[in-house]
Amino acid sequence: MAAFDGSGRSRRALKEAIDLAAKLDKPLFVLNVVEGMPHGLTAITYAPSDEAVVEQAIAQSDQAVNSLLQEAHALAAESGITITAEAVVGDEVEAIVEAVNRHGCDLLVVGLRRHPGLLERLAPSTGKSLSEKAPCSILGVR
């Protein structure tokens, strides 16, 4: 399984997962996690409520997620493999762990980034949190 959020680090991780799946002739599941309320809606909570604006923000968020899933499928197709991909809403770490369990994955491929200094102690990186909670091996890609 590869976690893919469209960032450069997750794109490198996805490409590594695709290469591994192709070489090992294994299936690949790709997960995009949308954390809670889309960013556009967060701003709207502080503005007067306009149903059309809310609908537009939701549509834009859905479009962005669909674009990421299409990108994942296209990258896999370039390597001659077909993937299963989905997006879920929730806490990133919890959603990834739940998907690993649900799909019986034996390897999780994630992009790594490190928070500087004190921030690392206050808000551990997703990779670190996954290393403590995931029930399978993890390949971290820089």
N, C-alpha and C positions, 0 to 999 in steps of 0.2 A: 504494500500500500504506500502511496505517496500523498503527502499533504501539500496542497497547492493553493496559494493565495494570490498569485500573480506577481509577487515580488521577485527580484533578481535571484535571491537565494533559493526561493522555492522553485523557480524555473530551472535552476541548475540541478536541484534535487530531483525534480520531475524527469529531466533528461537522463540523469543517472539511473533512476528507477526504470525508465523505458529501456535503456541499454541493457540493464540486468535482466529484465523480463524477456527481452528479445533473445539474449544469449542463452538464457536458461530455459526458454520456451515455457514460461510461466505466465499465469494471468496477472493483470495489474489492475488494482482498484485505486482510483484517484478521488480524494475528498477535498472539497472546498468548504471551509467553515465561515459562515457569516455570523459575526459575534453580535448577538442581541439586536437592538434597533439599528437599522441602517443609519450611517452618519448624517445623511440629509434629513432624516426625521428627527435626529437629536436637536438640530437647529430649529426645526419647526415647533418643537415643544415650548420654545421661548417666544414664539411669534403668535399672532392671532391665528386661530385655526381656520384654514380654508381647505375644504375637502378636495378641490381640484389640485391644489399644491401638494397635499399629502399623497394623492393618487399618482401624481407625476413623480414624486420622490421614490415611491415604491416601484414604479415602472422602471425608473433609471437604475435602481438597485438590482432589480431582477435582470435587466439588460446587461449590467456589468457582470453578474454571476454567470449568466448564460454565455457571455463572451469568453470568460475564463474556462468554462467547461469545453467550449468549442476549440479553444486554443490547445487544451490538453489532448483532445481527440486528434487534432491536426498534427501535433508533435509526435504522437504515437503512430499515426498513419505514415509519417515520414520514415519511420523505422520498420514499417510493415507489421505493426501489431495493432490489435484492437483492445481498447480499455473499457472498463466500466467506470463511470464517473458520476458523482452526485454532489449536491450542495446541501448542507444542513445549517440550521440556525442554532446557536448555543455557545457555550464557553469553549474556546478552542481546544484546550487540553482534554476536557471531559468528552467532547464530541469525537475527537480523534481516538481516544481510548475505547469509547463505546463502539466506534466503527471497526477498529481492529478486532475487538471481541466478536462483533456481529458477523464479520466476514471471515473469521478464523485466520487472520493474516499471520505469517511467520516472520515478516520483516517490515519495518516501517522506515521509510526514507523521508527525511525532513531537511530543510535548509536551516543552517545554524547562523545565529547572530548572537552577539554578546552585548549585554548592557554594561556601560562603563561604571566602575567604582561602586559607590554606595547603592546605586539603582539596582545592581545585580542582587544585593542582599534584600532589598525591599520588594523587588518585583523580578523574581527569577525568570530567565528566558523560557520560552515554550519548550525548547530542546531539553533543558535541564529538568523541567517539570515532567516532560514525557519520559525521560530516562528513569524517573522515580516511579511512574505510574503505569507505563505501557507493559503489557503482558508478553511482549515479544522483543526480539532484537531490534536495535535501531541503528540505521546508517545515517550519520550526520554529514551533510555536504556543505562546504564553505563556498 
